[in-house]
Amino acid sequence: EISAVHSGKLLDVQNEGKTNGTNIQQCESTNCDAQRWIIQDTGNGYYNIISICNELYLDVHWGLATNGSNIQVCEGTKNNNAQKFSFKKVEKQVNKKTIEDGVYQIQSALNSKYVLEVADSSNSNGGNVQIWQNKNIMSQKFQVKYNNIGYYEITAIHSGKLLDVQNEGKTNGTNIQQCESTSSDAQRWIIQDAGNGYYNIVSKCNDLYLDVHWSWATNGSNIQVCEKANNDAQKFKFVNTKVLQEKTYKISMKKNSDKVLDIAYGAWYNNANVQICFEDNVKQQMFDIKYVDDTYFKIVAF
């Protein structure tokens, strides 16, 4: 079986075709002979790749060695270089962890007063990403988490949605948005040291760099991806910021850390009293922290 590393899909004879010129594609595993191959030594480090389903040979269309020449299967022809292939082993590169997991504001190197934000504090898929003067609001804060296989996910704290390359675009100027997790390469990033405390943020899906449109440090300048330019529009600083995440907490006193907030007698009714009490493993001492908007939280008895 021959799998494309980027997609995990297998080399496949389209529709299990039996005729010369049948196209080769990638496809998820179907456990059929269209995805099984004989690799046959032809000498001098080259091999034929022969389909089990039709005994035809992997073949470069018209024997043209040019970008975009199609791969098909054809009857085997002796000493035909269009049907000979060498295998070069590639060591899979794992990108190093460059910054610690945490919650950050992401400053532009164009002007440290401007940071990444989700426009209008949107909670929707497709919410646009731009830069804006730092207002220290939740939509300007991002959780950065390394996945141990070389890539980071960058999640907007206020919405729980991930930084995402729109439609997995491959061209300069492709827009950056937020989107719920799709487990796709459009949401995986390399954070690459650019020196002097700044970093490039590079998309796994297209090898393009996070970029401030037109290099303008102004409110509302759009965030896109572009080819590497070695300029400040593609450099960012990660500034650690302490922020509560939406989850369940016990709330302890600074003066007496063994005492925590407690709903008296575990009552469920309105106007039940709130007090402090020695910490115990009881639900009346547990509280959910939830965002109301970019500035405030609500504290909900668990």
Secondary structure, 3 states (H helix, E strand, C coil): CCECCCCCCEEEEHHHCCCCCEEEEEECCCCCHHHCEEEEEEECCEEEEEECCCCCEEEEHHHCCCCCCCEEEECCCCCCHHHCECCCCCCCCCCCCCCCCEEEEEEECCEEEEEEEEHHHCCCCCCEEEEEECCCCHHHCEEEEECCCCCEEEEECCCCCEEEEHHHCCCCCEEEEEECCCCCHHHCEEEEEEECCEEEEEECCCCCEEEEHHHCCCCCCEEEEECCCCCHHHCEEEEECCCCCCCEECCECCCCCCEEEEEHHHCCCCCCCEEEEECCCCHHHCEEEEECCCCCEEEEEC
